[in-house]
Amino acid sequence: MSRHCQVTGAAPSFGKRVSHSHRRTSRRFDPNIQTKRYHVPSLGRTVRLRVSARGIAIIDRRGIESVVAEIRARGEKI
């Protein structure tokens, strides 16, 4: 599975590495993905999410219930 956040949708972006001699080679900017477990009272169980650091802040601000409802509305299985 790719490094993809289930909350924000953050995915790797691509760019160039530039050496001292100014030669350019491809590189990849990965989001800071963490695997976190959250207890969801409405489901009565614990869910495991792959979220970015920004996604964790969104869950802290809005609450796990609303975030899980949004993910399920998109049709993504939890």
Wavefront OBJ file of the C-alpha trace (Angstrom):
o trace
v 0.000 0.000 0.000
v 1.325 3.430 -0.891
v 2.081 6.116 1.650
v -1.370 7.684 1.562
v -3.287 9.408 4.391
v -6.842 8.132 4.930
v -7.978 11.476 6.416
v -6.368 14.185 4.272
v -5.592 12.168 1.159
v -1.947 13.292 1.289
v 0.183 11.259 -1.109
v 3.832 11.436 -2.179
v 4.845 14.311 -4.426
v 7.802 14.245 -6.758
v 10.649 16.610 -7.478
v 14.348 16.761 -8.219
v 17.411 16.286 -6.059
v 20.066 18.850 -7.044
v 23.695 17.942 -6.373
v 26.628 20.294 -5.847
v 27.446 20.029 -9.562
v 23.784 20.918 -10.261
v 22.983 17.517 -11.759
v 19.304 16.725 -11.242
v 17.900 13.320 -10.318
v 14.372 12.352 -9.339
v 13.297 12.141 -5.724
v 10.098 11.663 -3.786
v 8.635 13.720 -0.929
v 6.759 11.299 1.342
v 4.087 12.518 3.788
v 4.651 11.728 7.468
v 2.382 8.646 7.665
v 1.725 6.994 11.034
v -0.407 3.954 11.842
v -2.712 4.927 14.718
v -5.403 3.015 16.601
v -8.522 4.881 17.682
v -11.480 3.618 19.699
v -14.758 4.551 17.984
v -17.667 4.319 20.464
v -20.375 4.345 17.769
v -18.836 1.268 16.112
v -18.012 -0.311 19.471
v -14.512 -1.236 18.356
v -11.022 0.017 17.648
v -10.066 1.100 14.131
v -6.552 1.272 12.712
v -5.915 4.235 10.425
v -2.933 5.277 8.292
v -2.838 9.024 8.915
v -0.389 11.852 8.339
v 0.734 14.153 11.145
v -1.726 16.751 9.831
v -4.458 14.065 9.809
v -3.804 13.349 13.495
v -4.280 17.066 14.253
v -7.573 17.050 12.308
v -8.804 14.043 14.312
v -7.855 15.802 17.561
v -9.734 18.940 16.483
v -12.898 17.452 14.922
v -13.140 14.139 16.766
v -12.798 10.554 15.597
v -16.564 10.082 15.127
v -16.923 12.770 12.435
v -13.700 11.752 10.684
v -14.735 8.076 10.523
v -18.182 9.090 9.225
v -16.512 11.128 6.458
v -14.196 8.252 5.494
v -17.126 5.812 5.340
v -19.184 8.305 3.285
v -16.403 8.214 0.676
v -16.913 4.452 0.490
v -13.578 3.541 2.023
v -13.629 0.439 4.205
v -12.400 0.800 7.795
l 1 2 3 4 5 6 7 8 9 10 11 12 13 14 15 16 17 18 19 20 21 22 23 24 25 26 27 28 29 30 31 32 33 34 35 36 37 38 39 40 41 42 43 44 45 46 47 48 49 50 51 52 53 54 55 56 57 58 59 60 61 62 63 64 65 66 67 68 69 70 71 72 73 74 75 76 77 78
